Amino acid sequence: MSNNPNVIKNIQDSYSSLSKGQRIIAEYMINHYDKAAFMTAASLGKILNISESTVVRFANALGYTGYKELQKELQELIRNKLTTVQRINLSDEFDSNGSTFAKVIEKDIENMKKTLSEIDQVSFNKAIKETISAKNIYIMGLRSSSFLSGYLSFYLNFIFNNIRNISPGANDIFEQIAKANKDDVIICITYPRYSKRTLEALEYAKAKGCRIISFTDSLISPASSRSDITIIARSDMISFVDSLVAPMSLLNAFIIALGNEKKEHIKPYFEELEYVWKKYSIYDENGNM
């Protein structure tokens, strides 16, 4: 049941056929789905004073293969609906006994592993080809994603002469992509909470015939439906910040793959840069910052 459009409606429709214990879970999920989405079966059972096995059977009764599948749908349902205040209220797992550091690192590692196991190599390779063949490359990431788009733009400027970094400022983002056309590619970077301005800009670029490559967190991201190619990196982190470790690593892979394809073309440029860096002491030759 991975494509169920509304998990809450599914729970409501199944309510009459559930056992007494399962109805307790159903009522809690309907009223507190934002919290339940990030609880394990054991922790949910503890709060409701029922067994973990009852929670698992509840998921099975709804047609899911297990509790994790149900949990995933709850998370997808609310991914873009949580306010910053709600995220803070749900971040208790990072507050106990001074273990924040370890738990955050563990969550980042989990996101990295999921990204690696779920990566679509075909889409990744298509994105490389589209980028190389584009007349102009527009890179767009707003709000928290602006750091990622800036990073990508910085390194792609070493490889290409046609990079356009879209950023908020004196010129609205629509003005910055007004000259884009079917020969150009838009590389969009967006993670929850998704910027409405970013999505509007994608619709505008799509109407102009631009090819769109999106780096986002899931195939149900609103950016995905507006894109020709979607590349996924996990960013799950229940706090007022998102985990951008996996997205950054994915962008690193993208940069390196592009660099490998253009290796012979960029060698002379980097040789010139090394000369300039040395002549004007851009870097400390002794290794000091």
Buried (B, 14 or more C-beta within 10 A) or exposed (E): EEEBEEBBEBBEEBEEEBEEBBBBBBBBBBEEBBBBBBBEBEBBBBEBEBBBEBBBBBBBBBEBEEBEBBBBBBBBBBBBEBEEEBBEEBBEBBEEEEEBEEBBEEBBEBBBEBBBEEBBEEBBEBBBEBBBEBEBBBBBBBBBBBBBBBBBBEBBBBBBEEBBBBBEEEEEBEEBBEEBEEEBBBBBBBBBBBBEBBBEBBEBBBEBEBBBBBBBBBEEBBBBEBBBBBBBBBBBBBBEEBBBBBBBBBBEBBBEBBBEBBEEEBEEEBEEEEEEEEEEEEEEEEEEE
